[in-house]
Amino acid sequence: MVKSKPPRTFSYKRCPDCLTTLELTATVCIACRRRVGTVDRQGRAKRPVNYIGYLAALFWVVILMGYIWFFFIRSP
């Protein structure tokens, strides 16, 4: 029978970008000023999802598709 290891508990977390040691309650890295999330299995903070970036990329893809359709595909 294989015993699973109990989850590790950390007293700190590390920034995923600059590896600075942070408190578990920190939401912003004190060195690089980037947002950090909760701690993962290795003790590093997870990167939060940048929803605004995804929305901006989607917006520009739609604009590009409209441009291509308007100038190259539609019938005059």
GISUL-V871900 format. One record per helix or strand. SS is the DSSP state (2 for helix, 1 for strand). FROM is the first residue (numbers start at 1). LEN is the number of residues. If there is no record, write none. Layout:
ss=SS from=FROM len=LEN
ss=SS from=FROM len=LEN
//
This chain:
ss=1 from=13 len=2
ss=1 from=21 len=2
ss=1 from=28 len=1
ss=1 from=35 len=1
ss=1 from=39 len=1
ss=1 from=44 len=2
ss=2 from=51 len=23
//
